[in-house]
Amino acid sequence: MSAEARIVAALALSLGVGLIATPVAIRTAERIGFYDRPLGYKGHAAPTPYLGGAAVVVGFLVGALGIAGDLSRLAPIFVCALFLFGVGTLDDRVGLGAIPRVITEVAAGVALFIAGLGWHVFGSDAADLVLTVVWVVGVVNAFNLMDNMDGAAGTVAVLSSIGAAVLALSADDHAVAALSIALGGACLGFLPFNLSAPARIFLGDGGSMPIGFIVSAAIMAVQLGGVAGWHRLLIAALLVAPVVVDTTLVTVSRRRAGVAVASGGRDHITHRLGKRFPSARAVALVLASGHATACAIALVVADLGDVGTAVAWGLLVVCVVGLVTLFETRAWAPSREQSVVPGGAAAAATRAAPRARRPIAPLEVVALLVLAAGCGVSPLFFAFYDMTVWGPIGFGMLALLLALALSRPVIPRPAALVAIGSLALLWAWSLISTGWAQSPDRGAADAGRWLLYAAAFGVFVLLLRDDRLSKLLLAVFTALIAAFGVYLLVRMFTGDARTLFLANRLHGPLGYVNGEAGYLLLGFWPLVAAAERARRAHWAAVAVAAATMLLGLVVLSETRAVIPALVVGVVVLLAAVPGRRRRAWILVVAGAAVIAASGPLTDVYRHTATGHAPSTDRIRTAAEWAALAAVFAGAAWWAAVGLRRTLGRSGSAVSSAGLAAVACAGAVLIAVAVPHPLHRISTEARAFTELRPPSATSSARFFSGGGNRFDYWRIAWHEFRSHPWKGVGAGSYDTDYFRMRRTTEDVTQPHSIELQGLAELGVVGGIGVLGLAGAVLFGLGRRFRRSRRSSAEAGLAVAAGGIFLTWLVHTSVDWLHLLPGVTGVALGAAAILVGPSAQAAPVPVPQGRRRRPLGRRTVVVAASSALIAVGAVFLARTVVADRYATDARADLPRNPVAALSDASRSLRLQESATTRYTQAAAYARLNDYARARGTLLGVARRQPSNFVVWGLLGDLAVRRGDLPEARRDYGRAHALNPRDPQIAALARKPPAP
């Protein structure tokens, strides 16, 4: 069994056993009367069963030991965990006191050190032994202290385990990764029962002690090679950050109160958060979000040097001190008489009536603002196209989704479930297809991107439980897109805007012409909706002016994909949503203003030589006209709103008559401009199939059928027909493209989400894309129906529906779906259309009776948690492999030996032709040509259609001076890529050595 399969098996086994063992533990505890009774400072209302630790330990043992693999090195961890479980369970039953527990923990720490699983920091065995014992005792007791509110210790344990597993994967330590992920799965199986309202079972010391021990031992056991000890301690502290903060806070608070630190009380970080948040689930969500951030930082600091580590230590200390200071302020801290109490006097005070839920929690607003801001600034970072950017974002999204799934009783609508399932299907099938893909590394990257989209969409669905939050999200999206448009205009007015243009088309700062045009167009329909809904004329005028500005900037891109996107949006939103007359007039005013300025706007493209950037004066003139068009449209709309109010009831008739006149005038103008429409359509259709270049005449590019799209789509359809069921594999569209293309353009995707799904993933990919689009369009139809009864629904339908339709149509003829920053806006709009999610109503629990099992929700939460955890493991493998591959390429010129080491690490995690090229180049720099050629031939055997590898083999033969072999290798490359003139020239005559 492969290492990855072992990790997935450990997760699945431990989760499944945890879900089964926890109800058994509940019934066993009830049968023998093993309860945690609400005495003293404890705040639960009724006796609650213990033995949650038994369920977690059983799930952990089955998950970690029930798989094939050598875990003998880690045997002391299992033995000590069982010993601590026994001591903790005995303490829950009879109350052993602190001294026996500490002695047991010290003995476990000593056993780990003797087995070689302790810290090695100081170079002195005595000092390292003391550090190991202090670490084990501290983490075990910190988890024991954290087990003071439903879900707190379990949530922290899940994220600490996942963080340790990812760290172990990055170090190729698969045994520790499997052990850690098994603990996380067991805790996931326990949490739904612990987070029910009220909790059905507690961990107790029999759970918190072994959990804390396993986490502390797993972090120490990760084999990080020569990483410095203080560096490892920083990573370890970040992986258990919440318990470190909580222990420090409780120690400081109780010392200030003048009571024993070991006293029980309600002054933990969870209790203080409980003052501000409505439920234990919400507190668990806050803890999970903060802990996920700390774990992500831990993975980042793994690459820091000595100076960076020292700075990070200082920042960590400052953050801990700052958090302790914050939570000790009067606004957060409980009263002294309630915080630490020895008896039952304060118990009644702490069991006050539950606080009413706030309709919108501050955390929801903050989360949405962060997500929207991330998408808004994405054009400054190539819309997060690179894995080095979206990989860490994917981890954050998965952590947030896991926290939301565990902490919020939300039931998504069927359409939302179908859309999430479709994205999950695209991820899973893309990952599976890497088994037959010609480019498995690109396939894994594509799978990771689909996983990111599934997680982001799930987060939006779970957060958008109220249409007020939907409006907030749309408002932030729209404001940021409009601000981006203003930024472009300012650059064109004041700076050297030539860098914003690729040749003669607007493409910067995003870096891709069609992507920038698509991003700008996403803000158009929300602005139209805002102009419709604005109560004051000046705000409506501002919205119309901003919409016009965005259209003017889109014209500067000369991107033809915006035409079908606009046409479909206009037809659908005018036909289906009430308020057509006002909406139509907004479109007329904005369109007329842009048409009036179209001459100077298109001059930038028409009067600039191909391959050259336009002059600064021409760009400034275009910006002036775009700004004038926006001002004119805004002023015209302000005047029109005033005239409508002056006319009163007769204004409707005048407005309708005016629209009819405009429609007639438009039809006449089109007839004059296109005298023979059928002939023009036939001409452009031939230009499309014959791959003619787009015309460079005025405005003709927007309506020209020329270009290379037909070639992309023809080859994609051929691949689907050749491999209808499984496709050619994710990321492997170019398998046939370079051999069959009729042009010399180098592309790796067919510029269509539907055709890419069919070509690379076959019928399953088509079902995934169709399921996503169909579910969201079904939600749009539901919004359309509701808009007949509510003007607010009409605004949401226009804004969110316009965004998603624009993205869907645009990416059907391009590749916007490969830009996470742009797609994130569309996913947010899609979540609005399929939402809001239904809130699960609390079920009253009669006094003295216990809630029945969670049933369907338990299964859904458990299944989604398992998928999230599995996804995190595979995403970690892909991201870490990419990081090592990047390091190898960076090391290659100056240190080929280090490049070989990094490349080998990357290849152990994920096979990659590009990394093999780096490996071969490193061998060549070390004059080991036999290994270099053997490495490249291995790639050629696995990927027979890869022309690049034969070209590299030819280069290697030239370097060795073997020109006949070079000619043969270049000839094979030419046969696989006959349209490349450079390869053809090399095949005819290889260069001299």
Solvent accessible surface area in square Angstrom, and as a share of the most:
residue,aa,sasa,rsa
1,M,140,0.63
2,S,65,0.42
3,A,23,0.18
4,E,27,0.12
5,A,41,0.31
6,R,31,0.11
7,I,1,0.01
8,V,40,0.23
9,A,25,0.20
10,A,0,0.00
11,L,1,0.01
12,A,60,0.47
13,L,69,0.34
14,S,0,0.00
15,L,11,0.05
16,G,28,0.27
17,V,32,0.18
18,G,0,0.00
19,L,41,0.20
20,I,124,0.63
21,A,18,0.14
22,T,0,0.00
23,P,25,0.16
24,V,73,0.42
25,A,9,0.07
26,I,3,0.01
27,R,128,0.47
28,T,46,0.27
29,A,0,0.00
30,E,65,0.29
31,R,177,0.65
32,I,89,0.45
33,G,29,0.28
34,F,10,0.04
35,Y,61,0.23
36,D,12,0.06
37,R,119,0.43
38,P,29,0.18
39,L,129,0.64
40,G,14,0.14
41,Y,75,0.28
42,K,60,0.26
43,G,27,0.26
44,H,38,0.17
45,A,85,0.66
46,A,38,0.30
47,P,48,0.30
48,T,5,0.03
49,P,0,0.00
50,Y,24,0.09
51,L,26,0.13
52,G,0,0.00
53,G,1,0.01
54,A,24,0.19
55,A,2,0.02
56,V,1,0.01
57,V,6,0.04
58,V,69,0.40
59,G,0,0.00
60,F,0,0.00
61,L,33,0.17
62,V,57,0.33
63,G,0,0.00
64,A,0,0.00
65,L,98,0.49
66,G,50,0.48
67,I,19,0.09
68,A,62,0.48
69,G,46,0.44
70,D,111,0.58
71,L,17,0.08
72,S,80,0.51
73,R,85,0.31
74,L,0,0.00
75,A,45,0.35
76,P,33,0.21
77,I,0,0.00
78,F,12,0.05
79,V,98,0.57
80,C,14,0.08
81,A,1,0.01
82,L,82,0.41
83,F,119,0.50
84,L,0,0.00
85,F,44,0.18
86,G,36,0.35
87,V,20,0.12
88,G,0,0.00
89,T,28,0.16
90,L,91,0.45
91,D,15,0.08
92,D,30,0.15
93,R,118,0.43
94,V,97,0.56
95,G,52,0.50
96,L,56,0.28
97,G,36,0.35
98,A,52,0.40
99,I,127,0.65
100,P,53,0.33
101,R,47,0.17
102,V,59,0.34
103,I,111,0.56
104,T,13,0.07
105,E,1,0.00
106,V,53,0.31
107,A,50,0.39
108,A,4,0.03
109,G,0,0.00
110,V,48,0.27
111,A,37,0.29
112,L,0,0.00
113,F,31,0.13
114,I,139,0.71
115,A,47,0.37
116,G,47,0.45
117,L,5,0.03
118,G,4,0.04
119,W,2,0.01
120,H,107,0.48
121,V,26,0.15
122,F,97,0.40
123,G,80,0.77
124,S,49,0.32
125,D,103,0.53
126,A,72,0.56
127,A,35,0.27
128,D,4,0.02
129,L,57,0.28
130,V,91,0.52
131,L,36,0.18
132,T,0,0.00
133,V,22,0.13
134,V,91,0.52
135,W,33,0.11
136,V,0,0.00
137,V,29,0.17
138,G,38,0.36
139,V,8,0.04
140,V,0,0.00
141,N,42,0.21
142,A,5,0.04
143,F,0,0.00
144,N,34,0.17
145,L,45,0.22
146,M,0,0.00
147,D,45,0.23
148,N,40,0.21
149,M,41,0.18
150,D,37,0.19
151,G,1,0.01
152,A,2,0.01
153,A,2,0.01
154,G,2,0.02
155,T,6,0.03
156,V,1,0.00
157,A,0,0.00
158,V,1,0.01
159,L,12,0.06
160,S,0,0.00
161,S,3,0.02
162,I,23,0.12
163,G,3,0.03
164,A,2,0.02
165,A,1,0.00
166,V,6,0.04
167,L,4,0.02
168,A,0,0.00
169,L,3,0.01
170,S,12,0.08
171,A,29,0.22
172,D,34,0.18
173,D,9,0.05
174,H,38,0.17
175,A,17,0.13
176,V,0,0.00
177,A,0,0.00
178,A,0,0.00
179,L,0,0.00
180,S,2,0.01
181,I,1,0.01
182,A,0,0.00
183,L,2,0.01
184,G,2,0.02
185,G,0,0.00
186,A,0,0.00
187,C,1,0.00
188,L,2,0.01
189,G,0,0.00
190,F,2,0.01
191,L,0,0.00
192,P,5,0.03
193,F,7,0.03
194,N,10,0.05
195,L,7,0.04
196,S,4,0.03
197,A,51,0.39
198,P,72,0.45
199,A,5,0.04
200,R,16,0.06
201,I,0,0.00
202,F,29,0.12
203,L,6,0.03
204,G,8,0.07
205,D,25,0.13
206,G,3,0.03
207,G,0,0.00
208,S,0,0.00
209,M,2,0.01
210,P,1,0.00
211,I,2,0.01
212,G,0,0.00
213,F,0,0.00
214,I,3,0.01
215,V,3,0.02
216,S,0,0.00
217,A,0,0.00
218,A,2,0.02
219,I,5,0.03
220,M,5,0.02
221,A,5,0.04
222,V,1,0.01
223,Q,101,0.45
224,L,28,0.14
225,G,71,0.68
226,G,85,0.82
227,V,50,0.29
228,A,53,0.41
229,G,14,0.14
230,W,140,0.49
231,H,16,0.07
232,R,38,0.14
233,L,18,0.09
234,L,1,0.01
235,I,3,0.01
236,A,0,0.00
237,A,15,0.12
238,L,14,0.07
239,L,0,0.00
240,V,0,0.00
241,A,16,0.13
242,P,13,0.08
243,V,1,0.00
244,V,54,0.31
245,V,10,0.06
246,D,0,0.00
247,T,42,0.25
248,T,49,0.29
249,L,0,0.00
250,V,0,0.00
251,T,50,0.29
252,V,57,0.33
253,S,1,0.01
254,R,1,0.00
255,R,171,0.62
256,R,152,0.55
257,A,36,0.28
258,G,67,0.65
259,V,52,0.30
260,A,64,0.49
261,V,56,0.32
262,A,93,0.72
263,S,36,0.23
264,G,24,0.23
265,G,3,0.02
266,R,54,0.20
267,D,0,0.00
268,H,8,0.04
269,I,13,0.07
270,T,0,0.00
271,H,18,0.08
272,R,1,0.00
273,L,10,0.05
274,G,23,0.22
275,K,75,0.32
276,R,90,0.33
277,F,25,0.10
278,P,35,0.22
279,S,28,0.18
280,A,29,0.23
281,R,25,0.09
282,A,18,0.14
283,V,3,0.01
284,A,4,0.03
285,L,10,0.05
286,V,31,0.18
287,L,11,0.06
288,A,3,0.02
289,S,33,0.22
290,G,44,0.42
291,H,1,0.00
292,A,15,0.11
293,T,78,0.45
294,A,13,0.10
295,C,11,0.07
296,A,38,0.30
297,I,79,0.40
298,A,0,0.00
299,L,37,0.18
300,V,94,0.54
301,V,8,0.05
302,A,29,0.23
303,D,88,0.46
304,L,63,0.31
305,G,48,0.46
306,D,118,0.61
307,V,120,0.69
308,G,23,0.22
309,T,9,0.05
310,A,66,0.51
311,V,85,0.49
312,A,16,0.12
313,W,70,0.25
314,G,35,0.34
315,L,108,0.54
316,L,29,0.15
317,V,82,0.47
318,V,99,0.57
319,C,74,0.45
320,V,23,0.13
321,V,88,0.51
322,G,39,0.37
323,L,71,0.35
324,V,11,0.07
325,T,82,0.48
326,L,81,0.40
327,F,13,0.05
328,E,24,0.11
329,T,58,0.34
330,R,227,0.83
331,A,58,0.45
332,W,37,0.13
333,A,19,0.14
334,P,27,0.17
335,S,50,0.32
336,R,100,0.37
337,E,124,0.55
338,Q,65,0.29
339,S,2,0.01
340,V,18,0.10
341,V,13,0.08
342,P,145,0.91
343,G,31,0.30
344,G,48,0.46
345,A,100,0.77
346,A,8,0.07
347,A,6,0.04
348,A,72,0.56
349,A,52,0.40
350,T,31,0.18
351,R,93,0.34
352,A,80,0.62
353,A,91,0.70
354,P,129,0.81
355,R,132,0.48
356,A,85,0.66
357,R,117,0.43
358,R,101,0.37
359,P,98,0.62
360,I,46,0.23
361,A,16,0.12
362,P,65,0.41
363,L,42,0.21
364,E,6,0.03
365,V,45,0.26
366,V,82,0.47
367,A,15,0.12
368,L,1,0.01
369,L,73,0.36
370,V,97,0.56
371,L,18,0.09
372,A,1,0.00
373,A,42,0.33
374,G,26,0.25
375,C,15,0.09
376,G,9,0.08
377,V,64,0.37
378,S,0,0.00
379,P,1,0.00
380,L,95,0.47
381,F,116,0.48
382,F,64,0.27
383,A,0,0.00
384,F,25,0.10
385,Y,70,0.27
386,D,72,0.37
387,M,27,0.12
388,T,83,0.48
389,V,52,0.30
390,W,2,0.01
391,G,0,0.00
392,P,64,0.40
393,I,59,0.30
394,G,0,0.00
395,F,35,0.15
396,G,37,0.36
397,M,24,0.11
398,L,7,0.03
399,A,13,0.10
400,L,32,0.16
401,L,23,0.11
402,L,5,0.02
403,A,3,0.03
404,L,1,0.00
405,A,13,0.10
406,L,10,0.05
407,S,3,0.02
408,R,21,0.08
409,P,16,0.10
410,V,14,0.08
411,I,73,0.37
412,P,20,0.12
413,R,80,0.29
414,P,105,0.66
415,A,13,0.10
416,A,1,0.00
417,L,88,0.44
418,V,79,0.45
419,A,0,0.00
420,I,42,0.21
421,G,37,0.35
422,S,10,0.06
423,L,1,0.00
424,A,25,0.20
425,L,65,0.33
426,L,1,0.00
427,W,14,0.05
428,A,35,0.28
429,W,56,0.20
430,S,0,0.00
431,L,28,0.14
432,I,98,0.49
433,S,0,0.00
434,T,31,0.18
435,G,72,0.69
436,W,75,0.26
437,A,11,0.09
438,Q,37,0.17
439,S,15,0.10
440,P,23,0.14
441,D,24,0.13
442,R,85,0.31
443,G,0,0.00
444,A,4,0.03
445,A,17,0.13
446,D,20,0.10
447,A,1,0.01
448,G,4,0.04
449,R,20,0.07
450,W,30,0.11
451,L,10,0.05
452,L,9,0.04
453,Y,7,0.02
454,A,8,0.06
455,A,2,0.01
456,A,7,0.05
457,F,0,0.00
458,G,2,0.02
459,V,0,0.00
460,F,2,0.01
461,V,3,0.02
462,L,19,0.09
463,L,3,0.01
464,L,2,0.01
465,R,56,0.21
466,D,34,0.18
467,D,34,0.18
468,R,122,0.45
469,L,2,0.01
470,S,1,0.01
471,K,90,0.38
472,L,54,0.27
473,L,1,0.01
474,L,11,0.06
475,A,59,0.45
476,V,29,0.17
477,F,2,0.01
478,T,14,0.08
479,A,61,0.47
480,L,51,0.25
481,I,2,0.01
482,A,17,0.13
483,A,56,0.43
484,F,14,0.06
485,G,0,0.00
486,V,77,0.44
487,Y,83,0.31
488,L,0,0.00
489,L,15,0.07
490,V,76,0.44
491,R,65,0.24
492,M,1,0.00
493,F,68,0.29
494,T,107,0.62
495,G,28,0.27
496,D,88,0.46
497,A,1,0.00
498,R,100,0.37
499,T,94,0.54
500,L,3,0.02
501,F,11,0.05
502,L,104,0.52
503,A,33,0.25
504,N,13,0.07
505,R,42,0.15
506,L,0,0.00
507,H,33,0.15
508,G,4,0.04
509,P,42,0.27
510,L,2,0.01
511,G,37,0.35
512,Y,39,0.15
513,V,11,0.06
514,N,14,0.07
515,G,0,0.00
516,E,0,0.00
517,A,0,0.00
518,G,0,0.00
519,Y,0,0.00
520,L,0,0.00
521,L,0,0.00
522,L,1,0.01
523,G,0,0.00
524,F,2,0.01
525,W,2,0.01
526,P,9,0.05
527,L,14,0.07
528,V,0,0.00
529,A,6,0.05
530,A,46,0.36
531,A,0,0.00
532,E,30,0.14
533,R,111,0.40
534,A,30,0.24
535,R,223,0.81
536,R,152,0.56
537,A,14,0.11
538,H,90,0.40
539,W,153,0.54
540,A,2,0.02
541,A,12,0.09
542,V,84,0.48
543,A,8,0.06
544,V,1,0.00
545,A,22,0.17
546,A,17,0.13
547,A,0,0.00
548,T,1,0.00
549,M,12,0.05
550,L,1,0.00
551,L,19,0.09
552,G,3,0.02
553,L,0,0.00
554,V,4,0.02
555,V,22,0.13
556,L,3,0.01
557,S,1,0.01
558,E,2,0.01
559,T,1,0.01
560,R,53,0.19
561,A,8,0.06
562,V,3,0.01
563,I,48,0.24
564,P,50,0.32
565,A,0,0.00
566,L,37,0.19
567,V,81,0.47
568,V,50,0.29
569,G,0,0.00
570,V,44,0.25
571,V,90,0.52
572,V,44,0.25
573,L,0,0.00
574,L,43,0.21
575,A,70,0.54
576,A,27,0.21
577,V,0,0.00
578,P,40,0.25
579,G,41,0.40
580,R,112,0.41
581,R,95,0.35
582,R,98,0.36
583,R,0,0.00
584,A,17,0.13
585,W,59,0.21
586,I,0,0.00
587,L,27,0.13
588,V,45,0.26
589,V,20,0.11
590,A,0,0.00
591,G,23,0.22
592,A,52,0.40
593,A,1,0.01
594,V,15,0.09
595,I,127,0.65
596,A,73,0.57
597,A,1,0.01
598,S,37,0.24
599,G,33,0.32
600,P,28,0.18
601,L,2,0.01
602,T,5,0.03
603,D,31,0.16
604,V,1,0.01
605,Y,24,0.09
606,R,77,0.28
607,H,103,0.46
608,T,18,0.10
609,A,65,0.50
610,T,126,0.73
611,G,59,0.56
612,H,114,0.51
613,A,31,0.24
614,P,1,0.01
615,S,56,0.36
616,T,43,0.25
617,D,100,0.52
618,R,84,0.31
619,I,0,0.00
620,R,81,0.29
621,T,57,0.33
622,A,1,0.00
623,A,0,0.00
624,E,73,0.33
625,W,102,0.36
626,A,1,0.01
627,A,28,0.22
628,L,107,0.53
629,A,9,0.07
630,A,10,0.08
631,V,101,0.58
632,F,117,0.49
633,A,0,0.00
634,G,6,0.06
635,A,58,0.45
636,A,32,0.25
637,W,12,0.04
638,W,147,0.52
639,A,57,0.44
640,A,43,0.33
641,V,14,0.08
642,G,34,0.33
643,L,103,0.51
644,R,91,0.33
645,R,151,0.55
646,T,111,0.64
647,L,63,0.31
648,G,32,0.31
649,R,236,0.86
650,S,62,0.40
651,G,2,0.01
652,S,34,0.22
653,A,70,0.55
654,V,80,0.46
655,S,18,0.12
656,S,51,0.33
657,A,64,0.49
658,G,21,0.21
659,L,36,0.18
660,A,56,0.43
661,A,62,0.48
662,V,57,0.33
663,A,66,0.51
664,C,85,0.51
665,A,52,0.41
666,G,27,0.26
667,A,62,0.48
668,V,92,0.53
669,L,123,0.61
670,I,116,0.59
671,A,62,0.48
672,V,112,0.64
673,A,77,0.60
674,V,43,0.25
675,P,93,0.59
676,H,126,0.56
677,P,71,0.45
678,L,146,0.73
679,H,119,0.53
680,R,87,0.32
681,I,113,0.58
682,S,47,0.30
683,T,36,0.21
684,E,36,0.16
685,A,52,0.40
686,R,105,0.38
687,A,8,0.07
688,F,58,0.24
689,T,56,0.33
690,E,94,0.42
691,L,27,0.13
692,R,95,0.35
693,P,113,0.71
694,P,36,0.22
695,S,43,0.28
696,A,66,0.51
697,T,83,0.48
698,S,58,0.37
699,S,49,0.32
700,A,17,0.13
701,R,27,0.10
702,F,20,0.08
703,F,123,0.51
704,S,15,0.10
705,G,17,0.17
706,G,3,0.03
707,G,10,0.09
708,N,38,0.19
709,R,53,0.19
710,F,54,0.23
711,D,0,0.00
712,Y,3,0.01
713,W,58,0.21
714,R,56,0.20
715,I,0,0.00
716,A,0,0.00
717,W,118,0.41
718,H,69,0.31
719,E,0,0.00
720,F,32,0.13
721,R,173,0.63
722,S,56,0.36
723,H,72,0.32
724,P,46,0.29
725,W,188,0.66
726,K,92,0.39
727,G,1,0.01
728,V,13,0.07
729,G,0,0.00
730,A,1,0.01
731,G,5,0.05
732,S,0,0.00
733,Y,0,0.00
734,D,25,0.13
735,T,23,0.13
736,D,14,0.07
737,Y,0,0.00
738,F,17,0.07
739,R,109,0.40
740,M,46,0.21
741,R,6,0.02
742,R,113,0.41
743,T,23,0.13
744,T,89,0.52
745,E,71,0.32
746,D,97,0.50
747,V,14,0.08
748,T,58,0.34
749,Q,18,0.08
750,P,0,0.00
751,H,13,0.06
752,S,3,0.02
753,I,3,0.02
754,E,62,0.28
755,L,32,0.16
756,Q,18,0.08
757,G,6,0.06
758,L,37,0.19
759,A,0,0.00
760,E,5,0.02
761,L,6,0.03
762,G,0,0.00
763,V,45,0.26
764,V,34,0.20
765,G,0,0.00
766,G,16,0.15
767,I,97,0.49
768,G,0,0.00
769,V,8,0.04
770,L,130,0.64
771,G,19,0.18
772,L,5,0.02
773,A,13,0.10
774,G,33,0.32
775,A,8,0.06
776,V,0,0.00
777,L,69,0.34
778,F,124,0.52
779,G,0,0.00
780,L,5,0.02
781,G,19,0.19
782,R,35,0.13
783,R,0,0.00
784,F,22,0.09
785,R,114,0.42
786,R,61,0.22
787,S,4,0.02
788,R,175,0.64
789,R,188,0.69
790,S,41,0.26
791,S,72,0.46
792,A,31,0.24
793,E,13,0.06
794,A,12,0.09
795,G,12,0.12
796,L,6,0.03
797,A,0,0.00
798,V,0,0.00
799,A,6,0.05
800,A,0,0.00
801,G,0,0.00
802,G,0,0.00
803,I,0,0.00
804,F,1,0.00
805,L,10,0.05
806,T,1,0.01
807,W,4,0.01
808,L,23,0.12
809,V,25,0.14
810,H,0,0.00
811,T,0,0.00
812,S,27,0.17
813,V,36,0.21
814,D,0,0.00
815,W,28,0.10
816,L,0,0.00
817,H,4,0.02
818,L,16,0.08
819,L,0,0.00
820,P,9,0.06
821,G,1,0.01
822,V,0,0.00
823,T,1,0.01
824,G,7,0.06
825,V,1,0.00
826,A,1,0.00
827,L,3,0.02
828,G,0,0.00
829,A,0,0.00
830,A,0,0.00
831,A,0,0.00
832,I,1,0.01
833,L,0,0.00
834,V,1,0.01
835,G,4,0.04
836,P,21,0.14
837,S,8,0.05
838,A,50,0.39
839,Q,82,0.36
840,A,24,0.18
841,A,78,0.60
842,P,118,0.74
843,V,95,0.54
844,P,119,0.75
845,V,52,0.30
846,P,73,0.46
847,Q,167,0.74
848,G,77,0.74
849,R,164,0.60
850,R,73,0.26
851,R,47,0.17
852,R,188,0.69
853,P,83,0.52
854,L,35,0.17
855,G,40,0.39
856,R,177,0.65
857,R,50,0.18
858,T,13,0.07
859,V,101,0.58
860,V,77,0.44
861,V,12,0.07
862,A,3,0.02
863,A,52,0.40
864,S,36,0.23
865,S,1,0.01
866,A,20,0.16
867,L,95,0.47
868,I,12,0.06
869,A,1,0.01
870,V,24,0.14
871,G,0,0.00
872,A,7,0.05
873,V,5,0.03
874,F,34,0.14
875,L,2,0.01
876,A,0,0.00
877,R,36,0.13
878,T,3,0.02
879,V,23,0.13
880,V,13,0.07
881,A,2,0.02
882,D,37,0.19
883,R,63,0.23
884,Y,13,0.05
885,A,7,0.05
886,T,53,0.31
887,D,55,0.29
888,A,0,0.00
889,R,103,0.38
890,A,55,0.42
891,D,22,0.11
892,L,27,0.14
893,P,89,0.56
894,R,179,0.65
895,N,66,0.34
896,P,26,0.16
897,V,97,0.55
898,A,30,0.23
899,A,0,0.00
900,L,29,0.15
901,S,56,0.36
902,D,21,0.11
903,A,0,0.00
904,S,39,0.25
905,R,99,0.36
906,S,2,0.01
907,L,22,0.11
908,R,138,0.50
909,L,5,0.03
910,Q,23,0.10
911,E,50,0.22
912,S,9,0.06
913,A,10,0.08
914,T,60,0.35
915,T,2,0.01
916,R,52,0.19
917,Y,40,0.15
918,T,9,0.05
919,Q,17,0.07
920,A,5,0.04
921,A,34,0.27
922,A,0,0.00
923,Y,34,0.13
924,A,5,0.04
925,R,116,0.42
926,L,75,0.37
927,N,109,0.56
928,D,46,0.24
929,Y,55,0.21
930,A,84,0.65
931,R,148,0.54
932,A,0,0.00
933,R,47,0.17
934,G,38,0.37
935,T,20,0.12
936,L,6,0.03
937,L,52,0.26
938,G,7,0.07
939,V,1,0.01
940,A,8,0.06
941,R,179,0.65
942,R,111,0.40
943,Q,8,0.04
944,P,81,0.51
945,S,35,0.22
946,N,23,0.12
947,F,30,0.13
948,V,62,0.36
949,V,0,0.00
950,W,29,0.10
951,G,15,0.15
952,L,58,0.29
953,L,0,0.00
954,G,0,0.00
955,D,69,0.35
956,L,13,0.06
957,A,0,0.00
958,V,15,0.09
959,R,132,0.48
960,R,99,0.36
961,G,40,0.39
962,D,45,0.23
963,L,57,0.28
964,P,77,0.48
965,E,23,0.10
966,A,0,0.00
967,R,110,0.40
968,R,140,0.51
969,D,2,0.01
970,Y,4,0.02
971,G,29,0.28
972,R,121,0.44
973,A,0,0.00
974,H,60,0.27
975,A,69,0.53
976,L,34,0.17
977,N,1,0.00
978,P,60,0.38
979,R,113,0.41
980,D,29,0.15
981,P,93,0.58
982,Q,130,0.58
983,I,20,0.10
984,A,15,0.12
985,A,46,0.35
986,L,41,0.20
987,A,18,0.14
988,R,173,0.63
989,K,163,0.69
990,P,9,0.05
991,P,61,0.39
992,A,83,0.64
993,P,107,0.67
